[in-house]
Amino acid sequence: MDDTINWDVLSEVEKLKYDSNYLRGTLLESLADPITWAISPGDTQISKFHGMYQQWDRDIDKERKSQKLEPAFSFLIRVRVPGGVVTPAQWLTMDSLADKYAIGTLKITTRQTFQLHGVLKKNLKATLHSINKSLLDTISACGDVNRNVMSHANPAESPFYPEVIELAKNIGNHLLPKTRAYHEIWLDEKQVAGSKTEEPIYGDRYLPRKFKIAVVIPPNNDCDVFSQDLGFIAIVNDNKIVGYNIVIGGGLGSTFGLHETYPRLGTVIGSCTPDQVIDVAEKVVMVQRDNGDRQNRKLARFKYTIDRNGVEWVKSEIEKYLGYKFLAEVPVKFERNGDNYGWKKGTDNKWHLTYFVEGGRVRDLEKEKMKTALREIATITDGNFILTGNQNVIIAGVSDSIKKKVDAILKLHNVSPTEISGLRKNSISCVALPTCPLAFAEAERYLPDLISKIDIILNEFGLSKEEIVIRMTGCPNGCGRPYLAEIGLIGKSPGYYNLYLGGSFEGTRLNNLYRETIQEEEILKELHTVIKDFAENRLENEHFGDFTIRLGYVTEIKEGKEFKH
């Protein structure tokens, strides 16, 4: 341990990272321990850098305790998929692993990747080995490093899609940790005696907290670029991408009762040329590495570094690390942050189907066999799958003949795209209960039923097709980006939620607290009042979130520090 560092003032995780021998920790010993389904407390932190979270089934906690048994520990495994692009063979691998080692379902996350839930400790190595054999991996899908890099998802919507997806991959690969710990522990790579591990970007303690990056192409904001620690917004001129606006300091996590924590939208600090993007990404990460709060993890995200020091100071530091100044910001306009569903033919002359997956949960039900259908499509498609930032999947790049086969398979398994409400189309939910240890209330298991009840209200006023962004999470950590929703619901305790209104349809404004700690009956009553008013008094083409601001249901949040739970 370095005696020059005052460890007493730093968070416990900082010591764990430093002493982990570049993310090796005692994971091998933990995995070999047959006494418990869990790994050691220190290794639960280090394992995150390898792409996993230790969890347990909270539905059976009481039963386990009554039997004097430890919690039913298992692991969430998250895959690194820059830009969400998955080959048919990789889809089939994940589908098979879900059945063999997990709970039989795939979860599509809001970072364009897969999660497997319920993997037992004894099966971790076999699962990760299979994932890597498919040419995917889980490195830095979690932990205090740059996470999965997101990009605009739909090839049919922009001829510049190939350029931004390649950029997302290059950023992600450039910012990967250099340690070989992952390969040694999970893939049986032999550690070279006397070799020295160095992390030229991350140093010996990595970042103070997680870091998120996304690339978008206006007018689409399907990655919610203003929610990212670092965002790149494509600037298009003369039918080519000539640069990228740079957005810093987004982040949505906060803590109930801790007013110094809050969601924050990113700030545009200028622009750069396409060939400068990776350099900019590296130097922004380094500035956060050197200036982020390592004492209080709740205040360690980049957004707090910016608000503590000021945007201009942080911008100046980034330019100092770069050795050059940013170019001026170029005005752009966004139209939506949701997905556009259905078949579309792209400029590549191929077909792309954006397919709705409620809550991102790919599974088979008694009559609707979505998981089976997508597995069969993976065996016949001549294209790829693309996971979207809104928890959906695009069956991408298929020919005319395959398009017909895809439609036939979906119909055979009773999961053909159907007409759904504008509210359901724009819904997101986090996993929450029973596996997430941070959740106070339900989200994924409850939101579909709540939407059905809100749809009754919308239908009453002729608004069933009105597109409204709704998002629900089981806690205030922001995994489902609820603070950007026109209707946001955040769990406070079982059955109770805070209701937020006023986010923008384009993902460019935070919402604000409207009612605190209310149950379903009150949620529906409050929304009935607002929706009725919206139907009767909206302006032409006015979105729901804009209406709630204009009519004074909530006040507009100008900056994150104004936000209150």
WORA-V263295 format. One record per residue. NEAR is the number of other C-alpha atoms within 10 Angstrom. Layout:
# WORA-V263295
NEAR ; NEAR
This chain:
# WORA-V263295
8 ; 9 ; 6 ; 6 ; 10 ; 8 ; 14 ; 9 ; 10 ; 15 ; 15 ; 15 ; 19 ; 19 ; 17 ; 17 ; 22 ; 17 ; 16 ; 19 ; 14 ; 22 ; 26 ; 21 ; 22 ; 16 ; 20 ; 14 ; 11 ; 20 ; 20 ; 12 ; 15 ; 10 ; 7 ; 15 ; 19 ; 23 ; 22 ; 16 ; 10 ; 18 ; 23 ; 18 ; 22 ; 26 ; 23 ; 23 ; 25 ; 26 ; 24 ; 27 ; 22 ; 26 ; 22 ; 23 ; 17 ; 17 ; 12 ; 12 ; 16 ; 12 ; 12 ; 15 ; 11 ; 8 ; 9 ; 9 ; 11 ; 13 ; 19 ; 19 ; 19 ; 24 ; 23 ; 22 ; 24 ; 26 ; 28 ; 23 ; 25 ; 27 ; 29 ; 29 ; 23 ; 22 ; 18 ; 22 ; 15 ; 21 ; 21 ; 19 ; 18 ; 25 ; 22 ; 17 ; 22 ; 22 ; 13 ; 13 ; 18 ; 23 ; 14 ; 18 ; 21 ; 23 ; 22 ; 26 ; 27 ; 24 ; 28 ; 27 ; 27 ; 25 ; 22 ; 25 ; 26 ; 22 ; 23 ; 19 ; 21 ; 15 ; 15 ; 18 ; 16 ; 14 ; 23 ; 21 ; 16 ; 18 ; 18 ; 16 ; 13 ; 15 ; 11 ; 20 ; 20 ; 23 ; 24 ; 26 ; 26 ; 25 ; 23 ; 23 ; 25 ; 27 ; 24 ; 31 ; 30 ; 35 ; 34 ; 28 ; 32 ; 27 ; 23 ; 22 ; 18 ; 17 ; 14 ; 18 ; 18 ; 12 ; 12 ; 24 ; 23 ; 14 ; 22 ; 26 ; 19 ; 15 ; 25 ; 23 ; 13 ; 15 ; 20 ; 18 ; 23 ; 15 ; 16 ; 16 ; 25 ; 24 ; 16 ; 14 ; 17 ; 17 ; 16 ; 12 ; 12 ; 11 ; 12 ; 8 ; 6 ; 6 ; 7 ; 7 ; 13 ; 13 ; 14 ; 11 ; 19 ; 23 ; 15 ; 18 ; 20 ; 23 ; 29 ; 27 ; 21 ; 19 ; 24 ; 22 ; 27 ; 30 ; 29 ; 25 ; 27 ; 17 ; 17 ; 25 ; 28 ; 28 ; 30 ; 28 ; 31 ; 29 ; 30 ; 26 ; 28 ; 27 ; 30 ; 28 ; 26 ; 26 ; 22 ; 16 ; 9 ; 6 ; 8 ; 12 ; 16 ; 14 ; 22 ; 25 ; 24 ; 27 ; 25 ; 27 ; 25 ; 28 ; 27 ; 26 ; 20 ; 21 ; 16 ; 13 ; 9 ; 11 ; 13 ; 13 ; 21 ; 26 ; 29 ; 30 ; 27 ; 24 ; 20 ; 21 ; 18 ; 17 ; 24 ; 21 ; 16 ; 17 ; 11 ; 14 ; 20 ; 17 ; 13 ; 22 ; 21 ; 19 ; 19 ; 22 ; 22 ; 21 ; 20 ; 24 ; 22 ; 14 ; 17 ; 23 ; 22 ; 22 ; 17 ; 14 ; 16 ; 17 ; 20 ; 19 ; 26 ; 30 ; 28 ; 23 ; 19 ; 22 ; 15 ; 14 ; 11 ; 11 ; 18 ; 11 ; 13 ; 21 ; 19 ; 15 ; 17 ; 23 ; 17 ; 13 ; 15 ; 16 ; 8 ; 10 ; 14 ; 19 ; 15 ; 13 ; 17 ; 16 ; 7 ; 13 ; 11 ; 15 ; 14 ; 19 ; 24 ; 24 ; 24 ; 18 ; 16 ; 13 ; 17 ; 18 ; 18 ; 17 ; 13 ; 11 ; 13 ; 17 ; 21 ; 27 ; 25 ; 24 ; 22 ; 23 ; 20 ; 20 ; 28 ; 27 ; 20 ; 22 ; 20 ; 16 ; 10 ; 5 ; 9 ; 17 ; 17 ; 21 ; 20 ; 19 ; 22 ; 24 ; 19 ; 16 ; 25 ; 21 ; 12 ; 12 ; 21 ; 17 ; 20 ; 19 ; 24 ; 26 ; 29 ; 30 ; 30 ; 30 ; 28 ; 26 ; 27 ; 24 ; 25 ; 28 ; 25 ; 20 ; 17 ; 12 ; 10 ; 17 ; 21 ; 11 ; 15 ; 22 ; 15 ; 15 ; 19 ; 20 ; 14 ; 13 ; 17 ; 14 ; 20 ; 18 ; 17 ; 9 ; 8 ; 12 ; 19 ; 18 ; 22 ; 24 ; 24 ; 22 ; 28 ; 32 ; 29 ; 28 ; 23 ; 23 ; 22 ; 19 ; 21 ; 19 ; 14 ; 13 ; 23 ; 21 ; 22 ; 26 ; 27 ; 23 ; 15 ; 16 ; 23 ; 17 ; 11 ; 14 ; 17 ; 14 ; 13 ; 21 ; 20 ; 14 ; 20 ; 22 ; 13 ; 14 ; 16 ; 11 ; 20 ; 19 ; 16 ; 15 ; 18 ; 24 ; 29 ; 28 ; 28 ; 34 ; 31 ; 29 ; 29 ; 27 ; 20 ; 21 ; 21 ; 30 ; 26 ; 31 ; 36 ; 34 ; 32 ; 30 ; 26 ; 28 ; 31 ; 29 ; 23 ; 21 ; 17 ; 13 ; 14 ; 21 ; 27 ; 22 ; 25 ; 26 ; 31 ; 31 ; 29 ; 24 ; 26 ; 23 ; 28 ; 21 ; 24 ; 28 ; 29 ; 27 ; 19 ; 17 ; 17 ; 16 ; 16 ; 19 ; 15 ; 13 ; 8 ; 15 ; 20 ; 17 ; 12 ; 15 ; 17 ; 18 ; 11 ; 17 ; 21 ; 16 ; 15 ; 20 ; 15 ; 9 ; 12 ; 18 ; 11 ; 6 ; 6 ; 12 ; 21 ; 25 ; 26 ; 20 ; 23 ; 23 ; 19 ; 14 ; 14 ; 11 ; 16 ; 19 ; 16 ; 20 ; 18 ; 12 ; 15 ; 20 ; 15 ; 13 ; 20 ; 17 ; 20
